[in-house]
Structure formats: C-alpha cells, structure tokens
Amino acid sequence: MVDLLRRAWDALDSFKQAYPENWNEDDQRVMDDLLKADLDLSGVRRRWVGLTDEDLTLCESEEDVRFARAIEAKLKEKNT
C-alpha cells in the first residue's frame, strides 16, 4: 500500500514538473492527501533498499564509491 501511494505521488510530481501550466488546486489537494496518507502509514516497517550499481555510476572515482557504500552501510544500520 505504501509503495502504491509513493508511486502515485511520484507520478503526480513528475506531471507537475513537466506541465506546471496545467497544474491546478485540485491536483495539489490530491498530492497533499497522498503525502498525508504516506505519513499516516510511516509507522509501517519498510524493506531496506540499498544503492544499485546504476546509482554508483554517478560516482567519479573508486574513493567516491567507497564513501557512498560507507554512508549506505550507516543508513542501513540506523534504519533496519
């Protein structure tokens, strides 16, 4: 359920960014309601999702990759 709410929110956010001239108050209310529903479910335990190899392509050096992995490990420790 939480994943579905987030995907809907992401879809609306993408639309808002791509077509700001078509964005209206009703659209914003729906987006706000989705965010509220997600926050209401925030107590639900979420599955850990780490960095992918594709995410790491943004790193410019092996040192950057090691740094990103160290941050990822600390976040996993705090969130699981």
PyMOL CGO cylinders between C-alpha atoms (Angstrom):
from pymol import cmd
from pymol.cgo import CYLINDER

trace = [
    CYLINDER, 0.00, 0.00, 0.00, 2.76, 2.43, 0.94, 0.3, 1, 1, 1, 1, 1, 1,
    CYLINDER, 2.76, 2.43, 0.94, 4.58, 1.65, -2.30, 0.3, 1, 1, 1, 1, 1, 1,
    CYLINDER, 4.58, 1.65, -2.30, 1.44, 2.35, -4.31, 0.3, 1, 1, 1, 1, 1, 1,
    CYLINDER, 1.44, 2.35, -4.31, 0.95, 5.69, -2.54, 0.3, 1, 1, 1, 1, 1, 1,
    CYLINDER, 0.95, 5.69, -2.54, 4.53, 6.68, -3.28, 0.3, 1, 1, 1, 1, 1, 1,
    CYLINDER, 4.53, 6.68, -3.28, 4.29, 5.69, -6.93, 0.3, 1, 1, 1, 1, 1, 1,
    CYLINDER, 4.29, 5.69, -6.93, 1.11, 7.75, -7.30, 0.3, 1, 1, 1, 1, 1, 1,
    CYLINDER, 1.11, 7.75, -7.30, 2.77, 10.71, -5.60, 0.3, 1, 1, 1, 1, 1, 1,
    CYLINDER, 2.77, 10.71, -5.60, 5.85, 10.35, -7.85, 0.3, 1, 1, 1, 1, 1, 1,
    CYLINDER, 5.85, 10.35, -7.85, 3.65, 10.23, -10.95, 0.3, 1, 1, 1, 1, 1, 1,
    CYLINDER, 3.65, 10.23, -10.95, 1.83, 13.40, -9.93, 0.3, 1, 1, 1, 1, 1, 1,
    CYLINDER, 1.83, 13.40, -9.93, 5.09, 15.11, -9.04, 0.3, 1, 1, 1, 1, 1, 1,
    CYLINDER, 5.09, 15.11, -9.04, 6.51, 14.23, -12.47, 0.3, 1, 1, 1, 1, 1, 1,
    CYLINDER, 6.51, 14.23, -12.47, 3.40, 15.64, -14.14, 0.3, 1, 1, 1, 1, 1, 1,
    CYLINDER, 3.40, 15.64, -14.14, 3.65, 18.81, -12.04, 0.3, 1, 1, 1, 1, 1, 1,
    CYLINDER, 3.65, 18.81, -12.04, 7.27, 19.32, -13.07, 0.3, 1, 1, 1, 1, 1, 1,
    CYLINDER, 7.27, 19.32, -13.07, 6.68, 18.53, -16.75, 0.3, 1, 1, 1, 1, 1, 1,
    CYLINDER, 6.68, 18.53, -16.75, 3.48, 20.55, -17.16, 0.3, 1, 1, 1, 1, 1, 1,
    CYLINDER, 3.48, 20.55, -17.16, 3.39, 23.27, -14.50, 0.3, 1, 1, 1, 1, 1, 1,
    CYLINDER, 3.39, 23.27, -14.50, 1.00, 25.31, -16.62, 0.3, 1, 1, 1, 1, 1, 1,
    CYLINDER, 1.00, 25.31, -16.62, -1.61, 22.51, -16.31, 0.3, 1, 1, 1, 1, 1, 1,
    CYLINDER, -1.61, 22.51, -16.31, -1.23, 22.09, -12.54, 0.3, 1, 1, 1, 1, 1, 1,
    CYLINDER, -1.23, 22.09, -12.54, -4.24, 23.24, -10.52, 0.3, 1, 1, 1, 1, 1, 1,
    CYLINDER, -4.24, 23.24, -10.52, -5.54, 23.38, -6.94, 0.3, 1, 1, 1, 1, 1, 1,
    CYLINDER, -5.54, 23.38, -6.94, -7.38, 20.05, -7.23, 0.3, 1, 1, 1, 1, 1, 1,
    CYLINDER, -7.38, 20.05, -7.23, -4.17, 18.35, -8.37, 0.3, 1, 1, 1, 1, 1, 1,
    CYLINDER, -4.17, 18.35, -8.37, -2.33, 19.86, -5.40, 0.3, 1, 1, 1, 1, 1, 1,
    CYLINDER, -2.33, 19.86, -5.40, -5.03, 18.66, -2.96, 0.3, 1, 1, 1, 1, 1, 1,
    CYLINDER, -5.03, 18.66, -2.96, -4.68, 15.10, -4.29, 0.3, 1, 1, 1, 1, 1, 1,
    CYLINDER, -4.68, 15.10, -4.29, -0.91, 15.29, -3.95, 0.3, 1, 1, 1, 1, 1, 1,
    CYLINDER, -0.91, 15.29, -3.95, -1.22, 16.65, -0.39, 0.3, 1, 1, 1, 1, 1, 1,
    CYLINDER, -1.22, 16.65, -0.39, -3.66, 13.85, 0.51, 0.3, 1, 1, 1, 1, 1, 1,
    CYLINDER, -3.66, 13.85, 0.51, -1.26, 11.23, -0.84, 0.3, 1, 1, 1, 1, 1, 1,
    CYLINDER, -1.26, 11.23, -0.84, 1.56, 12.70, 1.23, 0.3, 1, 1, 1, 1, 1, 1,
    CYLINDER, 1.56, 12.70, 1.23, -0.64, 12.72, 4.34, 0.3, 1, 1, 1, 1, 1, 1,
    CYLINDER, -0.64, 12.72, 4.34, -1.64, 9.09, 3.77, 0.3, 1, 1, 1, 1, 1, 1,
    CYLINDER, -1.64, 9.09, 3.77, 2.02, 8.14, 3.41, 0.3, 1, 1, 1, 1, 1, 1,
    CYLINDER, 2.02, 8.14, 3.41, 2.88, 9.93, 6.65, 0.3, 1, 1, 1, 1, 1, 1,
    CYLINDER, 2.88, 9.93, 6.65, -0.03, 8.19, 8.41, 0.3, 1, 1, 1, 1, 1, 1,
    CYLINDER, -0.03, 8.19, 8.41, 1.49, 4.87, 7.34, 0.3, 1, 1, 1, 1, 1, 1,
    CYLINDER, 1.49, 4.87, 7.34, 5.03, 5.89, 8.26, 0.3, 1, 1, 1, 1, 1, 1,
    CYLINDER, 5.03, 5.89, 8.26, 4.99, 3.53, 11.23, 0.3, 1, 1, 1, 1, 1, 1,
    CYLINDER, 4.99, 3.53, 11.23, 4.85, 0.63, 8.79, 0.3, 1, 1, 1, 1, 1, 1,
    CYLINDER, 4.85, 0.63, 8.79, 8.21, -1.12, 8.65, 0.3, 1, 1, 1, 1, 1, 1,
    CYLINDER, 8.21, -1.12, 8.65, 9.77, -0.69, 5.23, 0.3, 1, 1, 1, 1, 1, 1,
    CYLINDER, 9.77, -0.69, 5.23, 12.09, -3.03, 3.38, 0.3, 1, 1, 1, 1, 1, 1,
    CYLINDER, 12.09, -3.03, 3.38, 15.67, -1.76, 3.10, 0.3, 1, 1, 1, 1, 1, 1,
    CYLINDER, 15.67, -1.76, 3.10, 16.62, -0.71, -0.42, 0.3, 1, 1, 1, 1, 1, 1,
    CYLINDER, 16.62, -0.71, -0.42, 20.32, -0.08, -0.96, 0.3, 1, 1, 1, 1, 1, 1,
    CYLINDER, 20.32, -0.08, -0.96, 22.23, 1.60, -3.73, 0.3, 1, 1, 1, 1, 1, 1,
    CYLINDER, 22.23, 1.60, -3.73, 22.32, -0.12, -7.10, 0.3, 1, 1, 1, 1, 1, 1,
    CYLINDER, 22.32, -0.12, -7.10, 25.30, -0.36, -9.41, 0.3, 1, 1, 1, 1, 1, 1,
    CYLINDER, 25.30, -0.36, -9.41, 23.48, 2.14, -11.62, 0.3, 1, 1, 1, 1, 1, 1,
    CYLINDER, 23.48, 2.14, -11.62, 23.27, 4.59, -8.69, 0.3, 1, 1, 1, 1, 1, 1,
    CYLINDER, 23.27, 4.59, -8.69, 27.02, 4.29, -8.26, 0.3, 1, 1, 1, 1, 1, 1,
    CYLINDER, 27.02, 4.29, -8.26, 27.72, 5.24, -11.88, 0.3, 1, 1, 1, 1, 1, 1,
    CYLINDER, 27.72, 5.24, -11.88, 27.31, 8.82, -10.67, 0.3, 1, 1, 1, 1, 1, 1,
    CYLINDER, 27.31, 8.82, -10.67, 30.49, 8.44, -8.61, 0.3, 1, 1, 1, 1, 1, 1,
    CYLINDER, 30.49, 8.44, -8.61, 33.56, 9.87, -10.26, 0.3, 1, 1, 1, 1, 1, 1,
    CYLINDER, 33.56, 9.87, -10.26, 36.16, 7.66, -8.55, 0.3, 1, 1, 1, 1, 1, 1,
    CYLINDER, 36.16, 7.66, -8.55, 36.60, 4.46, -6.54, 0.3, 1, 1, 1, 1, 1, 1,
    CYLINDER, 36.60, 4.46, -6.54, 37.03, 6.66, -3.47, 0.3, 1, 1, 1, 1, 1, 1,
    CYLINDER, 37.03, 6.66, -3.47, 33.57, 8.13, -4.13, 0.3, 1, 1, 1, 1, 1, 1,
    CYLINDER, 33.57, 8.13, -4.13, 32.14, 4.60, -4.42, 0.3, 1, 1, 1, 1, 1, 1,
    CYLINDER, 32.14, 4.60, -4.42, 33.71, 3.58, -1.10, 0.3, 1, 1, 1, 1, 1, 1,
    CYLINDER, 33.71, 3.58, -1.10, 32.35, 6.75, 0.53, 0.3, 1, 1, 1, 1, 1, 1,
    CYLINDER, 32.35, 6.75, 0.53, 28.86, 6.11, -0.87, 0.3, 1, 1, 1, 1, 1, 1,
    CYLINDER, 28.86, 6.11, -0.87, 28.95, 2.50, 0.37, 0.3, 1, 1, 1, 1, 1, 1,
    CYLINDER, 28.95, 2.50, 0.37, 30.08, 3.65, 3.84, 0.3, 1, 1, 1, 1, 1, 1,
    CYLINDER, 30.08, 3.65, 3.84, 27.17, 6.09, 4.02, 0.3, 1, 1, 1, 1, 1, 1,
    CYLINDER, 27.17, 6.09, 4.02, 24.81, 3.38, 2.77, 0.3, 1, 1, 1, 1, 1, 1,
    CYLINDER, 24.81, 3.38, 2.77, 26.04, 0.97, 5.47, 0.3, 1, 1, 1, 1, 1, 1,
    CYLINDER, 26.04, 0.97, 5.47, 25.49, 3.54, 8.22, 0.3, 1, 1, 1, 1, 1, 1,
    CYLINDER, 25.49, 3.54, 8.22, 22.00, 4.36, 6.96, 0.3, 1, 1, 1, 1, 1, 1,
    CYLINDER, 22.00, 4.36, 6.96, 21.14, 0.64, 6.80, 0.3, 1, 1, 1, 1, 1, 1,
    CYLINDER, 21.14, 0.64, 6.80, 22.36, 0.23, 10.36, 0.3, 1, 1, 1, 1, 1, 1,
    CYLINDER, 22.36, 0.23, 10.36, 20.13, 3.08, 11.52, 0.3, 1, 1, 1, 1, 1, 1,
    CYLINDER, 20.13, 3.08, 11.52, 17.06, 2.04, 9.51, 0.3, 1, 1, 1, 1, 1, 1,
    CYLINDER, 17.06, 2.04, 9.51, 16.83, -1.72, 9.93, 0.3, 1, 1, 1, 1, 1, 1,
]
cmd.load_cgo(trace, "trace")
